[in-house]
Amino acid sequence: MEKNQLILAGVDDLPRVAKRLLELGKDYPVWLFEGEMGAGKTTLIRAICEELGVEDNVSSPTFSLVNEYLSASGETLYHFDFYRLEDEEEALEIGIEEYFYSGNRCFVEWPSMIPSLLPDDALNIEIEVVDGGERTITLSVYGE
């Protein structure tokens, strides 16, 4: 995949960006969301889940590490937040490798906390806050 950039102008632009991410990332089950605190990782994941027809409350699994959602088509989605992780062993204890290689879509916040456990063919989504609150979203394949 070539690097792609999307501009997220504001919250009203979330549905358009979420649809575009789903198109660009359709071949990647594991999505890695990078960005500083408050960049909008969870908000973007919530918008993507809405596009997929998830009716569950989509929130960051900061303390539970993983939330499971069901899409309108019956697809199981996993949402991880590794911000509070002490070490990679904690991720192994919840069976992270089984999730990553299940074929189900996995959305990962703070993947930098588990670098040696990430699959090489994951979609890397970097969110950068720019002037005026706009976000630049850069897509690439992790490990390339």
Backbone bond lengths (Angstrom), bond angles and torsions (degrees), N, CA, C in turn:
res aa  C-N    CA-C-N  psi(-1)  N-CA   C-N-CA  omega(-1)  CA-C   N-CA-C  phi
1 M - - - 1.452 - - 1.528 108.74 -
2 E 1.307 115.14 132.08 1.458 119.32 172.55 1.517 107.74 -72.60
3 K 1.334 115.77 154.29 1.452 118.46 174.36 1.518 108.78 -63.49
4 N 1.310 115.91 133.95 1.455 122.55 176.31 1.512 108.17 -120.95
5 Q 1.320 115.99 146.28 1.456 120.38 174.39 1.512 109.72 -124.30
6 L 1.314 115.02 137.92 1.452 122.79 175.02 1.523 107.47 -122.57
7 I 1.319 115.91 147.07 1.457 120.75 175.22 1.518 107.52 -107.83
8 L 1.320 115.98 127.90 1.455 122.62 175.60 1.523 106.22 -106.74
9 A 1.333 115.63 105.90 1.462 121.05 -173.62 1.528 112.62 -74.49
10 G 1.312 118.10 -28.09 1.462 122.47 -178.94 1.508 109.65 173.85
11 V 1.334 116.18 -175.89 1.467 119.38 -175.35 1.533 112.80 -61.85
12 D 1.319 118.00 -30.95 1.463 120.07 178.82 1.527 112.02 -66.73
13 D 1.307 116.40 -18.10 1.461 122.82 -178.39 1.537 112.17 -89.99
14 L 1.326 117.36 -6.28 1.474 121.41 -175.94 1.530 113.63 -57.98
15 P 1.343 120.01 -46.03 1.473 118.17 -179.40 1.528 112.85 -59.21
16 R 1.326 117.84 -40.90 1.467 120.86 179.77 1.521 110.56 -63.79
17 V 1.317 117.06 -45.87 1.459 121.08 -178.61 1.530 110.35 -67.05
18 A 1.318 117.53 -40.85 1.468 120.82 178.54 1.532 110.85 -60.82
19 K 1.335 117.08 -44.09 1.478 120.58 178.00 1.525 110.77 -60.98
20 R 1.322 115.87 -43.61 1.473 120.07 -178.61 1.533 110.51 -65.37
21 L 1.329 117.37 -40.58 1.468 120.52 177.36 1.527 110.94 -62.12
22 L 1.317 116.39 -40.09 1.466 119.47 178.57 1.521 111.34 -64.35
23 E 1.321 117.22 -36.41 1.469 120.71 176.38 1.532 110.39 -66.95
24 L 1.318 116.18 -50.25 1.471 120.48 -176.21 1.525 112.74 -69.27
25 G 1.319 116.73 -30.95 1.463 120.36 -175.25 1.512 115.20 -101.59
26 K 1.326 116.87 14.73 1.470 119.54 -173.76 1.523 113.87 -60.30
27 D 1.329 118.24 -25.52 1.466 120.89 -177.58 1.535 113.45 -93.21
28 Y 1.318 117.01 5.03 1.472 121.21 -175.52 1.524 109.91 -120.86
29 P 1.333 117.86 111.79 1.462 118.55 179.18 1.540 113.68 -73.24
30 V 1.331 117.59 -29.62 1.471 120.19 -177.37 1.526 109.20 -105.28
31 W 1.347 115.27 123.15 1.465 122.15 -179.38 1.525 108.49 -116.45
32 L 1.320 116.50 126.25 1.459 123.03 -178.48 1.525 109.29 -104.82
33 F 1.317 117.18 120.87 1.458 122.42 -178.03 1.526 109.68 -104.67
34 E 1.326 115.07 112.72 1.463 122.28 179.19 1.522 109.33 -110.16
35 G 1.305 116.32 145.84 1.462 121.54 176.67 1.514 108.97 162.27
36 E 1.314 114.64 156.53 1.467 118.82 -179.13 1.525 110.07 -65.81
37 M 1.317 115.83 166.59 1.458 121.94 176.51 1.531 107.75 -56.46
38 G 1.321 117.02 130.25 1.459 121.38 178.82 1.518 114.96 84.81
39 A 1.332 117.66 5.07 1.469 120.61 -179.31 1.526 112.54 -71.39
40 G 1.332 116.63 -22.27 1.461 119.64 178.23 1.514 114.82 111.57
41 K 1.312 117.61 23.51 1.469 120.75 -179.37 1.531 111.38 -59.91
42 T 1.331 116.26 -52.67 1.467 120.14 -178.67 1.524 110.91 -65.07
43 T 1.315 117.55 -39.52 1.463 121.50 179.41 1.524 110.45 -61.66
44 L 1.322 116.89 -41.96 1.459 120.47 178.86 1.531 110.83 -67.46
45 I 1.314 117.39 -41.82 1.468 120.97 177.20 1.528 110.10 -61.66
46 R 1.330 117.12 -40.42 1.464 120.96 177.95 1.535 110.23 -60.62
47 A 1.325 117.57 -42.67 1.471 121.73 179.55 1.529 110.90 -65.44
48 I 1.320 117.11 -39.36 1.467 121.12 177.89 1.529 109.71 -64.24
49 C 1.324 116.02 -44.21 1.466 120.35 178.75 1.526 111.03 -62.76
50 E 1.331 117.54 -38.57 1.465 120.32 176.72 1.526 110.69 -61.58
51 E 1.329 116.67 -41.03 1.471 120.65 177.70 1.526 111.04 -62.92
52 L 1.313 116.49 -29.80 1.469 121.41 179.91 1.533 112.06 -86.42
53 G 1.329 116.35 -1.07 1.462 120.28 177.24 1.510 114.76 82.22
54 V 1.336 117.49 22.26 1.464 120.61 177.06 1.526 108.20 -70.52
55 E 1.320 116.25 128.86 1.460 120.47 178.93 1.520 112.34 -100.08
56 D 1.325 117.13 -14.08 1.460 121.18 178.53 1.526 110.29 -65.89
57 N 1.319 116.08 159.74 1.458 121.19 173.51 1.529 107.81 -72.70
58 V 1.317 116.91 116.28 1.463 121.52 -179.42 1.520 107.87 -92.21
59 S 1.336 115.34 115.31 1.462 120.66 179.09 1.517 108.67 -141.82
60 S 1.309 115.57 161.93 1.454 119.91 -177.47 1.527 110.68 -69.90
61 P 1.325 117.26 128.97 1.466 120.75 179.14 1.532 111.87 -84.92
62 T 1.324 116.25 52.60 1.466 121.52 -173.82 1.524 112.55 -56.12
63 F 1.319 117.90 -40.18 1.465 119.60 -176.31 1.523 112.88 -99.10
64 S 1.327 117.95 -30.98 1.463 120.50 -179.76 1.527 111.95 -85.89
65 L 1.334 117.71 -12.65 1.461 127.01 -177.61 1.527 113.97 74.79
66 V 1.341 118.18 -34.32 1.472 119.05 -178.50 1.527 110.58 -143.34
67 N 1.317 115.82 137.11 1.466 123.21 170.01 1.523 107.31 -116.54
68 E 1.302 115.40 147.74 1.465 121.41 178.50 1.521 108.55 -116.80
69 Y 1.331 116.11 133.15 1.461 122.10 179.40 1.527 108.66 -126.85
70 L 1.311 115.20 160.09 1.457 121.71 176.82 1.522 108.29 -120.58
71 S 1.340 116.57 126.78 1.469 121.02 179.72 1.532 109.50 -80.48
72 A 1.320 115.64 169.86 1.469 121.25 178.87 1.529 111.54 -61.83
73 S 1.335 116.90 -27.61 1.469 120.49 -179.34 1.531 112.45 -87.90
74 G 1.347 116.67 1.19 1.458 120.05 179.48 1.516 113.81 92.33
75 E 1.325 117.30 4.60 1.470 121.96 179.32 1.530 109.36 -75.26
76 T 1.324 116.39 134.47 1.459 121.45 174.90 1.520 108.38 -86.97
77 L 1.331 115.98 130.26 1.459 122.92 179.24 1.520 108.65 -118.15
78 Y 1.326 116.36 141.98 1.452 121.01 177.58 1.525 109.49 -117.51
79 H 1.329 115.91 136.95 1.459 122.74 -178.47 1.527 107.39 -124.48
80 F 1.334 115.75 118.73 1.466 122.27 -177.43 1.516 110.81 -112.60
81 D 1.327 115.60 148.16 1.467 121.69 171.98 1.520 106.57 -136.38
82 F 1.336 116.04 112.13 1.463 120.66 -176.50 1.530 113.44 -103.43
83 Y 1.324 117.13 18.19 1.459 121.07 -176.63 1.531 112.12 -57.46
84 R 1.308 117.88 -41.97 1.468 121.93 -174.92 1.532 113.81 -92.27
85 L 1.307 117.19 7.90 1.462 121.37 -178.33 1.528 110.96 -64.36
86 E 1.315 116.15 134.84 1.462 121.04 176.35 1.527 110.74 -79.94
87 D 1.343 116.11 -41.65 1.464 121.06 178.83 1.529 109.16 -159.36
88 E 1.322 115.43 170.02 1.468 120.72 -176.80 1.523 112.91 -62.78
89 E 1.312 116.57 -24.32 1.465 120.91 -179.64 1.534 111.04 -57.59
90 E 1.328 117.12 -36.57 1.470 120.79 178.37 1.526 111.21 -61.01
91 A 1.328 116.87 -39.80 1.463 120.61 178.23 1.527 110.31 -67.57
92 L 1.316 116.54 -38.91 1.467 119.75 177.53 1.528 110.70 -63.63
93 E 1.340 116.39 -36.54 1.461 120.55 -178.91 1.528 112.63 -64.71
94 I 1.328 118.02 -29.35 1.468 119.11 177.97 1.533 111.55 -87.67
95 G 1.332 116.62 0.76 1.461 121.02 176.89 1.515 113.60 82.06
96 I 1.326 116.98 37.24 1.462 121.65 -174.93 1.522 112.78 -54.49
97 E 1.320 117.51 -38.41 1.462 119.49 -178.52 1.521 111.56 -64.61
98 E 1.327 117.06 -36.06 1.468 120.24 177.58 1.524 110.54 -64.70
99 Y 1.320 116.60 -40.22 1.472 120.09 177.05 1.530 110.12 -63.32
100 F 1.337 115.59 -50.25 1.469 120.33 -175.37 1.522 112.83 -61.25
101 Y 1.323 117.78 -33.91 1.459 120.93 -176.01 1.533 112.58 -104.73
102 S 1.344 116.18 16.82 1.465 120.99 179.68 1.529 111.88 -78.86
103 G 1.338 116.73 -16.66 1.455 120.44 -174.62 1.521 112.12 88.73
104 N 1.334 116.90 -10.82 1.464 120.95 177.32 1.518 109.53 -81.76
105 R 1.315 115.14 155.13 1.462 120.15 179.76 1.533 109.73 -70.87
106 C 1.321 115.44 131.07 1.465 122.76 179.30 1.527 108.66 -123.63
107 F 1.328 116.55 124.47 1.459 122.52 176.45 1.526 107.22 -106.14
108 V 1.333 117.09 122.44 1.463 121.40 -171.63 1.527 110.51 -119.88
109 E 1.335 116.00 116.29 1.461 120.91 172.26 1.528 108.20 -93.13
110 W 1.317 116.44 141.56 1.469 124.44 -179.23 1.536 112.01 60.19
111 P 1.337 118.32 49.31 1.465 120.55 178.62 1.531 112.74 -63.87
112 S 1.322 117.04 -18.96 1.470 120.18 179.64 1.531 112.24 -63.57
113 M 1.330 117.54 -12.52 1.460 121.40 178.21 1.536 112.14 -80.77
114 I 1.351 116.95 -14.02 1.476 120.44 -178.08 1.533 110.82 -133.08
115 P 1.321 119.23 50.15 1.469 120.54 -171.33 1.523 115.04 -57.79
116 S 1.304 118.90 -36.83 1.470 119.16 -175.97 1.532 112.58 -79.56
117 L 1.328 117.76 -7.25 1.462 120.89 -178.42 1.522 113.02 -101.65
118 L 1.331 117.59 -6.30 1.460 121.13 -175.07 1.528 111.63 -78.37
119 P 1.336 116.84 137.58 1.465 119.22 176.37 1.532 110.32 -71.13
120 D 1.324 116.40 144.58 1.467 121.66 -177.44 1.518 113.35 -64.93
121 D 1.309 117.25 -26.78 1.459 119.64 -174.92 1.527 112.85 -100.67
122 A 1.321 117.26 30.13 1.463 121.22 178.14 1.529 109.94 -81.76
123 L 1.319 115.66 153.79 1.452 121.60 175.44 1.524 108.25 -86.05
124 N 1.317 116.78 120.57 1.460 121.88 179.48 1.530 108.49 -94.79
125 I 1.322 116.34 125.31 1.458 122.79 -178.42 1.519 107.77 -121.54
126 E 1.320 115.75 106.50 1.463 120.62 -178.30 1.522 108.95 -102.47
127 I 1.333 115.65 125.24 1.463 122.01 -178.75 1.521 108.23 -107.69
128 E 1.312 115.16 123.24 1.463 120.66 179.33 1.524 109.10 -122.05
129 V 1.335 115.51 127.99 1.462 120.80 177.41 1.518 107.65 -81.29
130 V 1.331 116.49 127.89 1.463 121.30 178.75 1.527 109.00 -117.29
131 D 1.304 116.67 -178.53 1.468 121.80 -176.67 1.521 112.13 -50.93
132 G 1.311 115.26 139.44 1.459 120.61 176.05 1.513 114.46 78.26
133 G 1.322 118.42 8.86 1.455 121.11 179.08 1.513 114.64 85.84
134 E 1.323 116.53 -2.44 1.464 120.43 175.46 1.525 108.90 -63.44
135 R 1.329 116.12 155.07 1.460 121.17 175.49 1.518 109.46 -120.25
136 T 1.326 115.39 138.25 1.456 121.06 169.51 1.519 106.18 -103.16
137 I 1.311 116.31 126.64 1.465 121.66 -179.06 1.522 107.11 -112.87
138 T 1.325 115.58 118.24 1.466 121.55 -178.60 1.519 108.43 -108.72
139 L 1.330 115.44 127.32 1.465 121.87 -179.83 1.519 109.65 -107.75
140 S 1.322 115.45 137.42 1.461 121.59 175.12 1.525 106.71 -155.00
141 V 1.321 115.52 172.05 1.459 119.79 176.05 1.525 107.21 -96.65
142 Y 1.329 115.91 127.96 1.453 121.40 -179.81 1.525 109.21 -60.89
143 G 1.294 116.64 135.66 1.454 121.13 177.57 1.524 114.34 88.99
144 E 1.321 117.76 -5.27 1.473 119.89 178.82 1.517 110.27 -99.95
